[in-house]
Amino acid sequence: MTATATPPAALDRFLGTLAARDASEHTQRAYRTAVGTYLAWLHERGVDWRAPARADLRAYLARLTTINARSSVAQRLAAIRAFHRFAARDGLAPGDPWGAIATPRLPRRLPRVLEVDQVDRLMAAIDEELVHAEDGGTEVAVALALRDRAVIETAYAAGLRISELAAADLGSLDLRRGEVRVLGKGRKERIGLLGGPARSALAAYLDEARGVLLAQRRGSGPDPAEIFLNHRGEAIGVRGLRLRIDRLCRIAGLPEGVSPHTLRHSFATHLLDGGADLRVVQELLGHESLATTQVYTHVSPARLRSAYRAAHPRAAREAVSDLLP
């Protein structure tokens, strides 16, 4: 092996590929920690990271499972295996030593989804906030309420990730066509579609509110190109969007644990419930694999009951109890 195969250099090269694929800073930090800790442990034991013995890997797995939760173990092992696959592809190591090791897998959890009436409650709560702002609030308060309505309508209409919502800029938006162009994971570009309510909410925000927020800006340099601004006239960012959406969900009385990503899950599930083709939903979500999108076919009890009644030869027959007087 060449000098470039030493652990620090190999790890740096691996992290470089993650950055090139536009992995989030959180992902890069998590992978650096998981792989760096693993390589340091092997080094302390005098083990060549390129070809550790099965006994070494089992010992490390046992160490992980005693000090980490099951979910953390699965995440760390995913990072380590990704590193070894990268090293094998780049000729830094002969193969993936973890390939023959049975590792714990988390059960696949179904995503949390809002019912349609819960989405309606969320929209109603936002409208109520707007009415309160218009009755006695400041111009900025009204602008923020208009922005919030546009944020929620856009997120739900297009199924956007919160990072995509924060990064969407004015040049990506075409209200006439009802489209917003976003960059998803791996810098993959796709078009999100906007229905009538989202287009109306965005038009109201752009016409009546964005300029008000922009006037609050005190910084120098060009005005932000992002669609959604905060109360200081700057791009709101992921953290600000998350806090605002969480607040709106609480006001609407939605169940604890509902997150901004729940709107994306709900978008996909409601499309499938309405009869959309799975591959169409895959394209709208920007999923690389259809298998990732298929989880939504298992979410909705209404969809399961509908499919069962349509397909099972005896499902449509009246129950005995329905025939009794």
VOBA-1610 file (N, C-alpha, C; in pm, whole numbers, padded with zeros to 5 digits, always signed):
BEGIN
Met+00083-00119+00000Met+00000+00000+00000Met+00087+00126+00000Thr+00036+00232-00058Thr+00111+00357-00064Thr+00092+00435+00064Ala+00168+00544+00076Ala+00158+00627+00195Ala+00021+00689+00209Thr-00049+00705+00096Thr-00182+00766+00101Thr-00284+00675+00170Ala-00244+00550+00198Ala-00337+00458+00261Ala-00330+00465+00413Thr-00248+00554+00470Thr-00245+00568+00614Thr-00379+00621+00661Pro-00421+00583+00783Pro-00557+00616+00826Pro-00597+00762+00815Pro-00516+00859+00865Pro-00563+00999+00854Pro-00586+01043+00710Ala-00494+01006+00620Ala-00509+01046+00480Ala-00629+00978+00417Ala-00649+00851+00448Ala-00763+00779+00391Ala-00894+00839+00442Leu-00896+00873+00570Leu-01018+00933+00627Leu-01044+01069+00563Asp-00939+01148+00545Asp-00957+01280+00483Asp-01010+01267+00340Arg-00959+01169+00268Arg-01006+01148+00131Arg-01153+01105+00131Phe-01188+01020+00224Phe-01326+00974+00236Phe-01419+01092+00266Leu-01379+01176+00363Leu-01461+01291+00397Leu-01469+01390+00281Gly-01362+01395+00202Gly-01364+01480+00083Gly-01470+01437-00017Thr-01489+01306-00030Thr-01594+01258-00122Thr-01733+01293-00069Leu-01750+01291+00063Leu-01879+01330+00120Leu-01908+01477+00091Ala-01804+01560+00109Ala-01822+01702+00081Ala-01853+01726-00066Ala-01788+01650-00153Ala-01811+01665-00297Ala-01952+01625-00335Arg-02011+01532-00258Arg-02149+01491-00284Arg-02249+01582-00214Asp-02199+01689-00153Asp-02284+01788-00087Asp-02353+01731+00036Ala-02285+01638+00106Ala-02341+01589+00232Ala-02346+01703+00332Ser-02443+01700+00420Ser-02459+01808+00518Ser-02340+01810+00614Glu-02321+01925+00678Glu-02213+01937+00777Glu-02236+01840+00892His-02361+01821+00929His-02393+01725+01036His-02348+01584+00997Thr-02378+01543+00873Thr-02337+01410+00827Thr-02185+01398+00826Gln-02117+01499+00777Gln-01971+01494+00772Gln-01911+01484+00912Arg-01965+01559+01007Arg-01915+01551+01145Arg-01940+01413+01204Ala-02060+01359+01181Ala-02094+01228+01236Ala-02003+01120+01178Tyr-01977+01126+01048Tyr-01891+01026+00984Tyr-01747+01041+01030Arg-01701+01165+01046Arg-01564+01186+01094Arg-01547+01126+01233Thr-01645+01149+01321Thr-01638+01097+01457Thr-01643+00945+01458Ala-01738+00886+01384Ala-01755+00741+01386Ala-01632+00670+01330Val-01586+00713+01214Val-01472+00645+01150Val-01343+00677+01224Gly-01327+00802+01268Gly-01204+00839+01339Gly-01188+00761+01468Thr-01297+00744+01543Thr-01292+00667+01668Thr-01258+00521+01640Tyr-01316+00467+01536Tyr-01291+00327+01497Tyr-01146+00306+01457Leu-01093+00395+01375Leu-00953+00382+01331Leu-00857+00398+01448Ala-00887+00490+01541Ala-00802+00509+01657Ala-00801+00384+01744Trp-00919+00319+01757Trp-00927+00196+01837Trp-00843+00086+01774Leu-00851+00072+01643Leu-00768-00029+01575Leu-00620+00001+01592His-00584+00128+01581His-00443+00167+01594His-00389+00133+01733Glu-00469+00159+01837Glu-00427+00129+01974Glu-00402-00020+01995Arg-00475-00102+01922Arg-00458-00248+01933Arg-00350-00302+01838Gly-00291-00212+01760Gly-00188-00254+01665Gly-00244-00327+01545Val-00368-00298+01508Val-00435-00367+01397Val-00428-00281+01272Asp-00392-00344+01159Asp-00392-00275+01030Asp-00536-00249+00989Trp-00574-00124+00974Trp-00714-00089+00944Trp-00760-00145+00810Arg-00664-00174+00721Arg-00701-00222+00588Arg-00749-00366+00589Ala-00707-00443+00688Ala-00745-00585+00691Ala-00758-00635+00834Pro-00848-00579+00912Pro-00867-00628+01049Pro-00926-00768+01049Ala-00889-00846+01149Ala-00942-00982+01162Ala-01088-00977+01209Arg-01160-01087+01184Arg-01299-01094+01225Arg-01312-01076+01376Ala-01216-01131+01451Ala-01220-01119+01597Ala-01210-00973+01639Asp-01129-00895+01568Asp-01117-00751+01600Asp-01249-00679+01575Leu-01313-00711+01464Leu-01438-00644+01432Leu-01547-00681+01532Arg-01549-00807+01572Arg-01649-00849+01671Arg-01623-00781+01805Ala-01497-00764+01838Ala-01463-00696+01963Ala-01507-00550+01958Tyr-01489-00487+01843Tyr-01530-00347+01832Tyr-01683-00335+01835Leu-01749-00429+01770Leu-01896-00429+01772Leu-01947-00446+01915Ala-01884-00535+01991Ala-01924-00554+02130Ala-01902-00427+02211Arg-01792-00358+02183Arg-01764-00231+02253Arg-01872-00128+02221Leu-01909-00120+02095Leu-02011-00023+02055Leu-02145-00050+02124Thr-02183-00176+02126Thr-02315-00210+02179Thr-02324-00191+02330Thr-02210-00188+02399Thr-02214-00170+02545Thr-02217-00023+02585Ile-02176+00067+02496Ile-02168+00209+02534Ile-02260+00299+02451Asn-02333+00241+02355Asn-02418+00322+02268Asn-02557+00261+02256Ala-02653+00347+02230Ala-02789+00299+02201Ala-02789+00227+02068Arg-02890+00144+02048Arg-02896+00063+01926Arg-02897+00149+01800Ser-02969+00261+01806Ser-02975+00348+01690Ser-02839+00409+01660Ser-02764+00445+01765Ser-02631+00503+01747Ser-02535+00399+01690Val-02546+00274+01736Val-02460+00167+01683Val-02483+00151+01534Ala-02609+00148+01492Ala-02640+00131+01350Ala-02584+00247+01267Gln-02595+00369+01319Gln-02544+00485+01247Gln-02391+00481+01235Arg-02324+00444+01343Arg-02177+00438+01340Arg-02128+00328+01246Leu-02195+00214+01249Leu-02154+00105+01160Leu-02178+00141+01013Ala-02285+00215+00986Ala-02311+00257+00849Ala-02197+00346+00799Ala-02147+00434+00885Ala-02036+00521+00848Ala-01908+00441+00825Ile-01882+00346+00913Ile-01761+00264+00902Ile-01763+00180+00775Arg-01876+00120+00746Arg-01886+00037+00626Arg-01875+00121+00500Ala-01931+00241+00504Ala-01918+00331+00388Ala-01771+00366+00366Phe-01697+00388+00475Phe-01555+00418+00465Phe-01479+00302+00403His-01506+00181+00447His-01435+00064+00393His-01470+00041+00246Arg-01595+00063+00208Arg-01630+00048+00066Arg-01557+00151-00019Phe-01548+00274+00034Phe-01473+00377-00036Phe-01326+00337-00051Ala-01266+00287+00057Ala-01125+00248+00054Ala-01100+00137-00047Ala-01194+00042-00056Ala-01179-00067-00153Ala-01191-00014-00295Arg-01287+00075-00321Arg-01304+00130-00456Arg-01182+00210-00500Asp-01120+00280-00405Asp-01005+00364-00439Asp-00872+00290-00432Gly-00876+00160-00409Gly-00754+00081-00406Gly-00671+00102-00282Leu-00729+00156-00175Leu-00655+00177-00050Leu-00659+00054+00039Ala-00751-00037+00012Ala-00767-00157+00093Ala-00820-00268+00003Pro-00797-00394+00041Pro-00837-00504-00047Pro-00988-00530-00053Gly-01063-00482+00043Gly-01207-00508+00042Gly-01272-00456+00168Asp-01400-00490+00185Asp-01476-00448+00303Asp-01475-00561+00405Pro-01398-00550+00512Pro-01390-00659+00610Pro-01521-00679+00686Trp-01608-00579+00686Trp-01734-00592+00759Trp-01839-00669+00680Gly-01809-00701+00554Gly-01906-00768+00470Gly-01951-00903+00525Ala-01864-00969+00597Ala-01897-01103+00648Ala-01941-01100+00794Ile-01957-00981+00850Ile-01995-00968+00991Ile-02143-00931+01001Ala-02217-01010+01077Ala-02358-00979+01101Ala-02368-00863+01197Thr-02432-00756+01154Thr-02445-00637+01237Thr-02591-00612+01269Pro-02619-00553+01384Pro-02760-00528+01421Pro-02824-00427+01327Arg-02948-00451+01296Arg-03023-00360+01210Arg-03146-00309+01286Leu-03174-00183+01267Leu-03292-00126+01330Leu-03417-00167+01254Pro-03525-00193+01325Pro-03651-00217+01254Pro-03692-00092+01178Arg-03748-00112+01062Arg-03788+00003+00981Arg-03910+00070+01041Arg-03894+00197+01076Arg-04004+00270+01138Arg-04083+00345+01032Leu-04214+00341+01048Leu-04299+00414+00956Leu-04295+00562+00990Pro-04289+00647+00890Pro-04284+00791+00917Pro-04415+00842+00975Arg-04404+00943+01059Arg-04523+01007+01115Arg-04591+01089+01005Val-04723+01077+00998Val-04799+01146+00892Val-04918+01216+00954Leu-04947+01337+00907Leu-05066+01409+00949Leu-05186+01362+00868Glu-05301+01357+00932Glu-05426+01337+00860Glu-05460+01468+00786Val-05544+01458+00685Val-05580+01577+00608Val-05645+01682+00697Asp-05728+01638+00791Asp-05794+01735+00879Asp-05694+01802+00972Gln-05584+01734+01005Gln-05480+01797+01087Gln-05405+01903+01008Val-05382+01877+00879Val-05322+01980+00794Val-05414+02101+00787Asp-05545+02075+00775Asp-05642+02185+00773Asp-05637+02265+00903Arg-05621+02196+01017Arg-05611+02265+01146Arg-05487+02353+01151Leu-05377+02304+01095Leu-05255+02382+01092Leu-05273+02509+01010Met-05336+02494+00893Met-05360+02610+00807Met-05455+02709+00875Ala-05555+02657+00945Ala-05651+02743+01015Ala-05583+02821+01127Ala-05490+02755+01196Ala-05417+02823+01303Ala-05331+02936+01247Ile-05272+02913+01131Ile-05190+03017+01067Ile-05278+03134+01025Asp-05395+03106+00969Asp-05487+03212+00929Asp-05532+03294+01050Glu-05553+03224+01163Glu-05593+03295+01285Glu-05482+03387+01334Glu-05358+03339+01324Glu-05243+03424+01359Glu-05239+03548+01272Leu-05270+03531+01144Leu-05270+03644+01051Leu-05379+03744+01086Val-05498+03694+01122Val-05608+03782+01160Val-05571+03864+01284His-05511+03797+01383His-05469+03868+01505His-05367+03976+01472Ala-05273+03943+01384Ala-05170+04040+01347Ala-05231+04160+01275Glu-05327+04132+01188Glu-05390+04240+01113Glu-05478+04328+01203Asp-05536+04269+01308Asp-05625+04344+01397Asp-05549+04441+01486Gly-05436+04396+01539Gly-05367+04485+01635Gly-05217+04475+01634Gly-05162+04406+01538Gly-05017+04387+01536Gly-04945+04491+01452Thr-04814+04480+01451Thr-04732+04571+01372Thr-04728+04525+01226Glu-04674+04611+01143Glu-04658+04578+01002Glu-04568+04456+00986Val-04465+04448+01070Val-04373+04334+01064Val-04444+04205+01107Ala-04530+04215+01210Ala-04604+04096+01256Ala-04694+04042+01145Val-04759+04132+01072Val-04842+04089+00960Val-04756+04023+00853Ala-04641+04082+00825Ala-04549+04027+00723Ala-04502+03887+00763Leu-04472+03868+00890Leu-04427+03737+00938Leu-04539+03633+00927Ala-04662+03674+00956Ala-04775+03581+00945Ala-04798+03542+00800Leu-04786+03637+00708Leu-04798+03606+00565Leu-04686+03512+00521Arg-04567+03538+00573Arg-04455+03449+00540Arg-04479+03308+00592Asp-04527+03297+00716Asp-04551+03165+00774Asp-04651+03085+00690Arg-04758+03154+00646Arg-04856+03084+00563Arg-04793+03037+00432Ala-04710+03120+00371Ala-04643+03081+00247Ala-04546+02966+00270Val-04477+02967+00383Val-04382+02859+00416Val-04454+02726+00427Ile-04562+02721+00506Ile-04633+02595+00528Ile-04699+02547+00400Glu-04763+02637+00329Glu-04829+02598+00204Glu-04727+02544+00103Thr-04611+02607+00094Thr-04508+02563-00001Thr-04450+02428+00040Ala-04420+02413+00168Ala-04363+02287+00217Ala-04457+02170+00190Tyr-04585+02190+00218Tyr-04683+02082+00202Tyr-04717+02059+00055Ala-04725+02166-00025Ala-04761+02152-00166Ala-04653+02081-00246Ala-04526+02111-00216Ala-04414+02059-00296Ala-04338+01947-00228Gly-04368+01916-00102Gly-04298+01809-00033Gly-04151+01838-00013Leu-04117+01962+00018Leu-03975+02000+00027Leu-03915+01962+00161Arg-03787+01927+00159Arg-03710+01917+00281Arg-03691+02058+00336Ile-03669+02069+00466Ile-03656+02201+00526Ile-03533+02274+00473Ser-03426+02200+00441Ser-03307+02262+00385Ser-03336+02318+00245Glu-03418+02248+00169Glu-03457+02295+00035Glu-03545+02419+00045Leu-03632+02419+00144Leu-03721+02533+00165Leu-03639+02658+00200Ala-03540+02641+00287Ala-03457+02754+00329Ala-03372+02807+00214Ala-03324+02717+00129Ala-03231+02757+00023Ala-03299+02808-00103Ala-03429+02781-00120Ala-03499+02821-00242Ala-03489+02973-00260Asp-03451+03015-00380Asp-03436+03159-00404Asp-03540+03209-00504Leu-03544+03340-00519Leu-03645+03401-00604Leu-03634+03355-00748Gly-03511+03333-00794Gly-03492+03289-00931Gly-03542+03149-00958Ser-03563+03071-00852Ser-03609+02933-00868Ser-03761+02923-00873Leu-03829+03034-00847Leu-03975+03032-00832Leu-04045+03084-00957Asp-04142+03007-01006Asp-04223+03050-01119Asp-04370+03033-01078Leu-04430+03142-01031Leu-04567+03133-00983Leu-04666+03110-01096Arg-04636+03162-01212Arg-04728+03144-01325Arg-04744+02997-01359Arg-04633+02925-01359Arg-04636+02781-01388Arg-04661+02697-01263Gly-04652+02759-01146Gly-04670+02684-01024Gly-04556+02589-00997Glu-04432+02639-01007Glu-04314+02554-00991Glu-04209+02623-00904Val-04135+02543-00830Val-04017+02592-00758Val-03906+02490-00780Arg-03793+02538-00826Arg-03679+02451-00856Arg-03587+02446-00735Val-03553+02325-00690Val-03470+02310-00571Val-03355+02213-00598Leu-03252+02226-00514Leu-03140+02133-00517Leu-03154+02041-00397Gly-03171+01912-00422Gly-03187+01816-00314Gly-03055+01751-00277Lys-03064+01634-00217Lys-02944+01562-00175Lys-02859+01528-00297Gly-02726+01536-00276Gly-02635+01507-00386Gly-02643+01610-00498Arg-02692+01731-00464Arg-02704+01840-00561Arg-02791+01799-00680Lys-02886+01712-00654Lys-02979+01670-00759Lys-03092+01772-00769Glu-03109+01828-00888Glu-03210+01931-00908Glu-03344+01867-00944Arg-03451+01924-00889Arg-03585+01878-00926Arg-03681+01995-00916Ile-03799+01975-00969Ile-03902+02078-00967Ile-04013+02036-00872Gly-04045+02124-00777Gly-04159+02103-00690Gly-04279+02176-00747Leu-04395+02112-00741Leu-04516+02171-00797Leu-04596+02242-00687Leu-04660+02353-00725Leu-04734+02435-00630Leu-04880+02444-00673Gly-04969+02404-00585Gly-05112+02417-00613Gly-05161+02558-00591Gly-05290+02579-00612Gly-05350+02711-00601Gly-05328+02778-00466Pro-05355+02711-00353Pro-05333+02776-00223Pro-05188+02819-00200Ala-05092+02736-00241Ala-04951+02771-00224Ala-04914+02890-00311Arg-04963+02891-00433Arg-04933+03003-00523Arg-04992+03133-00470Ser-05115+03127-00419Ser-05178+03246-00363Ser-05103+03296-00239Ala-05063+03202-00152Ala-04991+03240-00030Ala-04856+03302-00064Leu-04787+03245-00162Leu-04658+03300-00203Leu-04675+03438-00268Ala-04777+03453-00350Ala-04801+03582-00415Ala-04828+03690-00311Ala-04909+03658-00210Ala-04939+03755-00105Ala-04814+03790-00026Tyr-04734+03690+00005Tyr-04610+03714+00079Tyr-04514+03802-00002Leu-04495+03769-00129Leu-04402+03846-00212Leu-04451+03988-00237Asp-04582+04005-00254Asp-04637+04137-00284Asp-04646+04226-00161Glu-04682+04167-00047Glu-04717+04248+00069Glu-04621+04237+00187Ala-04539+04131+00192Ala-04463+04105+00315Ala-04312+04104+00298Arg-04263+04049+00189Arg-04118+04034+00178Arg-04048+04170+00180Gly-04107+04268+00113Gly-04047+04402+00113Gly-04043+04463+00252Val-04147+04437+00332Val-04151+04487+00470Val-04037+04427+00551Leu-04016+04296+00536Leu-03908+04230+00609Leu-03772+04278+00558Leu-03761+04294+00429Leu-03635+04339+00371Leu-03597+04478+00423Ala-03697+04561+00451Ala-03672+04696+00501Ala-03612+04695+00642Gln-03623+04580+00712Gln-03566+04569+00847Gln-03417+04538+00843Arg-03367+04514+00725Arg-03227+04471+00711Arg-03132+04586+00741Arg-03030+04556+00818Arg-02930+04656+00854Arg-02792+04622+00799Gly-02775+04504+00744Gly-02644+04462+00694Gly-02611+04527+00562Ser-02483+04523+00530Ser-02437+04575+00401Ser-02434+04462+00299Gly-02404+04494+00177Gly-02398+04392+00073Gly-02531+04375+00004Pro-02533+04287-00094Pro-02655+04267-00173Pro-02767+04207-00087Asp-02891+04237-00126Asp-03006+04180-00057Asp-03008+04029-00075Pro-03056+03955+00024Pro-03063+03809+00012Pro-03153+03766-00103Ala-03110+03663-00174Ala-03190+03611-00286Ala-03291+03507-00242Glu-03276+03454-00120Glu-03367+03351-00072Glu-03509+03404-00064Ile-03604+03316-00086Ile-03745+03356-00085Ile-03788+03401+00054Phe-03755+03321+00155Phe-03809+03343+00289Phe-03708+03415+00377Leu-03755+03525+00439Leu-03670+03609+00521Leu-03718+03606+00667Asn-03626+03639+00759Asn-03663+03648+00900Asn-03699+03792+00935His-03721+03819+01063His-03766+03951+01106His-03658+04058+01091Arg-03535+04015+01065Arg-03426+04111+01043Arg-03398+04133+00895Gly-03479+04072+00808Gly-03460+04092+00665Gly-03352+04006+00603Glu-03304+03906+00677Glu-03204+03813+00625Glu-03271+03680+00593Ala-03202+03595+00517Ala-03254+03461+00489Ala-03281+03389+00621Ile-03396+03324+00632Ile-03435+03272+00762Ile-03351+03153+00806Gly-03307+03067+00716Gly-03222+02954+00753Gly-03301+02836+00809Val-03235+02722+00816Val-03301+02597+00858Val-03347+02605+01003Arg-03260+02654+01091Arg-03295+02656+01233Arg-03415+02748+01258Gly-03414+02864+01195Gly-03526+02956+01212Gly-03656+02899+01159Leu-03651+02832+01044Leu-03770+02769+00989Leu-03821+02660+01082Arg-03729+02582+01135Arg-03771+02472+01222Arg-03841+02526+01347Leu-03784+02629+01408Leu-03845+02687+01529Leu-03984+02743+01498Arg-03997+02810+01384Arg-04124+02871+01349Arg-04231+02765+01320Ile-04193+02661+01245Ile-04290+02556+01212Ile-04330+02479+01338Asp-04233+02452+01426Asp-04264+02385+01552Asp-04365+02466+01633Arg-04345+02597+01636Arg-04437+02684+01711Arg-04578+02678+01652Leu-04588+02682+01520Leu-04718+02678+01456Leu-04789+02545+01481Cys-04713+02436+01482Cys-04772+02305+01509Cys-04826+02298+01652Arg-04755+02359+01746Arg-04805+02362+01885Arg-04932+02445+01895Ile-04934+02560+01828Ile-05052+02645+01831Ile-05174+02571+01774Ala-05150+02490+01670Ala-05259+02416+01606Ala-05301+02294+01687Gly-05229+02265+01797Gly-05263+02151+01881Gly-05233+02016+01818Leu-05131+02013+01731Leu-05094+01887+01668Leu-05017+01799+01767Pro-05015+01668+01746Pro-04950+01578+01840Pro-04802+01611+01860Glu-04752+01583+01979Glu-04611+01603+02008Glu-04527+01513+01917Gly-04417+01565+01868Gly-04331+01487+01779Gly-04348+01522+01633Val-04451+01599+01600Val-04468+01646+01462Val-04354+01743+01431Ser-04289+01723+01319Ser-04172+01803+01282Ser-04193+01862+01142Pro-04105+01953+01100Pro-04117+02003+00963Pro-04115+01892+00859His-04039+01785+00886His-04031+01676+00789His-04163+01599+00781Thr-04246+01612+00886Thr-04376+01547+00883Thr-04460+01598+00767Leu-04444+01725+00732Leu-04518+01780+00618Leu-04477+01710+00488Arg-04349+01678+00475Arg-04302+01606+00356Arg-04360+01464+00353His-04358+01396+00468His-04419+01263+00476His-04568+01269+00441Ser-04634+01371+00491Ser-04778+01384+00467Ser-04806+01411+00320Phe-04724+01496+00260Phe-04734+01524+00116Phe-04733+01395+00035Ala-04636+01308+00062Ala-04623+01184-00015Ala-04740+01090+00010Thr-04778+01076+00135Thr-04886+00984+00170Thr-05019+01030+00112His-05046+01159+00121His-05173+01210+00070His-05180+01201-00082Leu-05067+01215-00150Leu-05065+01195-00295Leu-05101+01050-00330Leu-05041+00956-00259Leu-05070+00815-00285Leu-05214+00782-00251Asp-05264+00838-00141Asp-05405+00817-00105Asp-05498+00869-00213Gly-05454+00975-00282Gly-05536+01034-00386Gly-05524+00964-00521Gly-05440+00860-00526Gly-05429+00781-00649Gly-05306+00809-00733Ala-05211+00889-00682Ala-05090+00918-00759Ala-05005+00792-00775Asp-04938+00782-00889Asp-04850+00669-00915Asp-04725+00679-00827Leu-04677+00564-00781Leu-04562+00562-00690Leu-04439+00626-00754Arg-04418+00603-00882Arg-04300+00660-00949Arg-04312+00812-00964Val-04432+00861-00978Val-04452+01006-00982Val-04414+01066-00847Val-04458+01002-00738Val-04424+01051-00604Val-04273+01043-00582Gln-04211+00936-00631Gln-04067+00923-00621Gln-03997+01043-00686Glu-04042+01079-00804Glu-03981+01191-00877Glu-04004+01322-00803Leu-04123+01341-00751Leu-04154+01466-00680Leu-04074+01478-00551Leu-04048+01365-00485Leu-03969+01367-00362Leu-03820+01377-00389Gly-03778+01340-00510Gly-03635+01340-00542Gly-03562+01220-00487His-03631+01107-00469His-03568+00985-00420His-03491+00916-00531Glu-03371+00869-00500Glu-03292+00793-00597Glu-03354+00657-00622Ser-03401+00594-00514Ser-03451+00457-00522Ser-03601+00453-00497Leu-03671+00371-00576Leu-03814+00354-00554Leu-03841+00290-00418Ala-03746+00208-00370Ala-03764+00141-00241Ala-03779+00243-00129Thr-03712+00358-00140Thr-03724+00462-00038Thr-03865+00518-00035Thr-03925+00533-00151Thr-04060+00589-00161Thr-04165+00487-00117Gln-04136+00359-00133Gln-04235+00255-00105Gln-04281+00252+00040Val-04201+00310+00131Val-04242+00310+00272Val-04377+00380+00288Tyr-04407+00476+00200Tyr-04532+00550+00214Tyr-04653+00467+00177Thr-04633+00357+00106Thr-04747+00271+00074Thr-04794+00194+00197His-04713+00192+00303His-04748+00117+00424His-04798+00209+00535Val-04805+00338+00507Val-04836+00432+00614Val-04984+00448+00638Ser-05060+00466+00535Ser-05198+00508+00550Ser-05294+00390+00565Pro-05362+00377+00678Pro-05463+00272+00693Pro-05575+00285+00590Ala-05609+00409+00555Ala-05715+00429+00455Ala-05675+00369+00322Arg-05549+00389+00284Arg-05502+00333+00156Arg-05500+00181+00161Leu-05459+00126+00275Leu-05456-00020+00289Leu-05597-00078+00280Arg-05691-00014+00349Arg-05829-00064+00346Arg-05887-00055+00205Ser-05858+00056+00137Ser-05910+00073+00001Ser-05856-00034-00093Ala-05724-00061-00083Ala-05663-00162-00169Ala-05718-00301-00136Tyr-05739-00326-00006Tyr-05791-00456+00036Tyr-05933-00478-00017Arg-06017-00377-00002Arg-06155-00390-00046Arg-06166-00406-00197Ala-06075-00342-00269Ala-06079-00349-00415Ala-06028-00483-00467Ala-05937-00548-00391Ala-05870-00666-00443Ala-05920-00798-00385His-05962-00799-00259His-05998-00926-00196His-06139-00968-00239Pro-06155-01094-00281Pro-06284-01137-00337Pro-06400-01132-00237Arg-06371-01139-00108Arg-06479-01141-00010Arg-06486-01010+00071Ala-06394-00917+00044Ala-06389-00794+00125Ala-06510-00706+00103Ala-06567-00710-00017Ala-06678-00620-00048Ala-06812-00675+00000Arg-06813-00801+00044Arg-06940-00860+00088Arg-06983-00800+00221Glu-07111-00786+00240Glu-07162-00729+00364Glu-07132-00823+00479Ala-07098-00763+00591Ala-07076-00843+00713Ala-07209-00899+00760Val-07201-01014+00831Val-07323-01078+00882Val-07399-00982+00971Ser-07326-00907+01054Ser-07391-00814+01147Ser-07470-00707+01073Asp-07424-00671+00949Asp-07496-00572+00873Asp-07627-00625+00817Leu-07639-00757+00807Leu-07759-00817+00750Leu-07866-00845+00855Leu-07824-00845+00983Leu-07920-00875+01089Leu-08010-00755+01114Pro-08138-00783+01146Pro-08233-00673+01176Pro-08197-00605+01306
//
